[in-house]
C-alpha cells in the first residue's frame, strides 16, 4: 500500500491485519486485493507441510529455502513472465551448502550430472523448437529452473517433475487460451517440483525398483 502514510507493525501482520482492516487500507481506505491473503495462507501451509515432512533437519532447511524460491519465482513469473536469475542462484547456493552434509561424493556427482544432462537436453530441444516454430518455445528462465531441479532431485526425480509439469502446463494452457490469456510455464515446473518434493518418494522408489537401481 502506497498512500503516503508510514506503515506500522500492526498493519503488517500477515492475514490478521487484512482481516482486521476488512480488506482496506487503514489510511486511504482503498481496497487491498485478497490475493495478498491467499499468497500468505498458501505459503503458511507450505511452511507447515515442510516442517511436518522433514522435521527440524538440514534437509528441512534446504527444502524450505527451495520452496521459498519456487514460490517467489512463481509469483514473479505470473506477473512479469520472467524468472529472476537470483532465484536460481539462491537455490544453487542452498543445495551446494547443504549437500556435503547429506550426500556422498557419488550422489553429489550424480545430481550435478542430472543438472547438466537435463539442462542441456531441454536447451537443445528448445533451440530446435524455436527454429521449427519461428518463435521462442521456452524461456531461458524455465530452462535454468529445470537445470536447478536436476540438482535437487537427480535423474529420476527430475524426470517426474518434467512429466508432471508438462501435464499441468498442457491442461492449464488450453484453459488459458480459451480465455485469450497467456500463462508462463515456470509456475507449473515449480508446482511439479513441490509435488515431487512432498509426495514423490513412493513414485521414485517404485521407478528405481523397476530399473533395478
MIKERO-112994 format. One line per 10 residues: number of its first residue (from 1); for each residue x, y, z of C-alpha. Coordinates in pm, whole numbers, always signed. Layout:
N
NUM	X Y Z  ...
# end
This chain:
213
1	+0 +0 +0  +143 +336 -101  -94 +609 +14  +167 +848 +156  +145 +725 +515  +402 +533 +716  +301 +176 +785  +317 +43 +1139  +381 -309 +1262  +12 -364 +1334
11	-58 -311 +964  +196 -570 +854  +81 -884 +1039  +9 -1145 +770  -362 -1228 +728  -456 -1075 +1065  -404 -714 +953  -604 -768 +633  -893 -923 +824  -887 -657 +1097
21	-897 -380 +837  -1168 -561 +637  -952 -569 +328  -893 -194 +308  -603 +42 +375  -624 +198 +721  -536 +543 +584  -678 +591 +234  -942 +317 +260  -854 +176 -81
31	-939 -191 -124  -646 -430 -75  -664 -733 -303  -748 -1064 -141  -459 -1207 -342  -221 -1097 -67  -406 -1305 +191  -421 -1605 -42  -45 -1579 -103  +20 -1566 +273
41	-212 -1858 +351  -60 -2082 +83  +294 -2006 +197  +199 -2071 +561  +60 -2411 +459  +376 -2492 +264  +584 -2399 +569  +384 -2629 +796  +398 -2913 +541  +775 -2875 +510
51	+822 -2895 +887  +592 -3196 +919  +756 -3378 +628  +1124 -3315 +704  +1128 -3221 +1075  +1392 -2979 +1211  +1680 -3102 +998  +1930 -2969 +748  +1714 -3128 +478  +1416 -2928 +604
61	+1615 -2603 +592  +1739 -2674 +240  +1397 -2772 +111  +1234 -2473 +281  +1471 -2238 +101  +1399 -2420 -223  +1022 -2397 -168  +1055 -2027 -88  +1247 -1970 -411  +989 -2168 -611
71	+709 -1965 -456  +881 -1635 -525  +960 -1717 -888  +604 -1843 -942  +454 -1512 -833  +713 -1316 -1031  +667 -1524 -1345  +289 -1485 -1331  +318 -1106 -1305  +614 -1037 -1536
81	+660 -1354 -1746  +1023 -1368 -1626  +1218 -1565 -1365  +1494 -1365 -1194  +1841 -1524 -1207  +1869 -1451 -835  +1613 -1725 -767  +1829 -1984 -941  +2142 -1859 -765  +1987 -1881 -417
91	+1860 -2234 -485  +2202 -2344 -610  +2380 -2194 -308  +2137 -2367 -68  +2194 -2703 -238  +2574 -2664 -254  +2598 -2557 +111  +2393 -2846 +250  +2464 -3137 +14  +2804 -3232 +166
101	+2621 -3288 +496  +2366 -3524 +341  +2517 -3694 +36  +2827 -3888 -51  +3054 -3786 -334  +2891 -4020 -586  +2542 -3885 -512  +2659 -3527 -546  +2821 -3604 -880  +2504 -3783 -993
111	+2289 -3479 -915  +2534 -3247 -1089  +2528 -3478 -1392  +2145 -3467 -1389  +2162 -3089 -1397  +2399 -3088 -1694  +2208 -3353 -1889  +1853 -3228 -1831  +1952 -2864 -1867  +2146 -2936 -2185
121	+1875 -3158 -2332  +1598 -2907 -2267  +1812 -2625 -2406  +1884 -2823 -2724  +1517 -2918 -2765  +1415 -2556 -2708  +1655 -2432 -2978  +1522 -2689 -3225  +1160 -2595 -3150  +1247 -2225 -3181
131	+1383 -2290 -3528  +1083 -2504 -3633  +817 -2272 -3488  +990 -1948 -3574  +939 -1818 -3221  +1059 -1876 -2868  +923 -2208 -2739  +1061 -2193 -2385  +1206 -1907 -2186  +1563 -1913 -2061
141	+1439 -1889 -1703  +1241 -2211 -1743  +1546 -2393 -1881  +1761 -2273 -1591  +1490 -2376 -1346  +1480 -2730 -1484  +1859 -2745 -1451  +1830 -2642 -1085  +1561 -2906 -1034  +1818 -3161 -1150
151	+2039 -3065 -857  +1765 -3127 -605  +1603 -3440 -747  +1860 -3623 -956  +1773 -3815 -1272  +1452 -3995 -1176  +1302 -3719 -963  +1365 -3461 -1234  +1203 -3688 -1490  +887 -3696 -1280
161	+899 -3318 -1235  +917 -3275 -1613  +629 -3517 -1675  +402 -3360 -1411  +486 -3004 -1518  +409 -3086 -1883  +72 -3236 -1787  -16 -2936 -1570  +108 -2691 -1831  -87 -2859 -2111
171	-415 -2870 -1919  -400 -2512 -1796  -260 -2366 -2119  -568 -2496 -2301  -789 -2327 -2041  -586 -2005 -2062  -607 -1992 -2442  -984 -2023 -2427  -980 -1707 -2217  -736 -1541 -2454
181	-460 -1520 -2194  -101 -1642 -2195  +34 -1823 -1890  +403 -1889 -1818  +545 -2240 -1780  +763 -2164 -1476  +481 -2195 -1220  +399 -2546 -1342  +761 -2654 -1308  +759 -2509 -957
191	+431 -2680 -867  +554 -3012 -1003  +875 -2976 -802  +676 -2918 -482  +455 -3220 -556  +757 -3444 -607  +926 -3296 -301  +634 -3385 -74  +483 -3691 -240  +731 -3819 -497
201	+927 -4060 -281  +696 -4360 -344  +700 -4290 -720  +1078 -4256 -728  +1126 -4575 -521  +884 -4767 -746  +1053 -4650 -1065  +1400 -4714 -924  +1289 -5066 -839  +1176 -5123 -1197
211	+1516 -5013 -1320  +1694 -5216 -1055  +1869 -4908 -916
# end
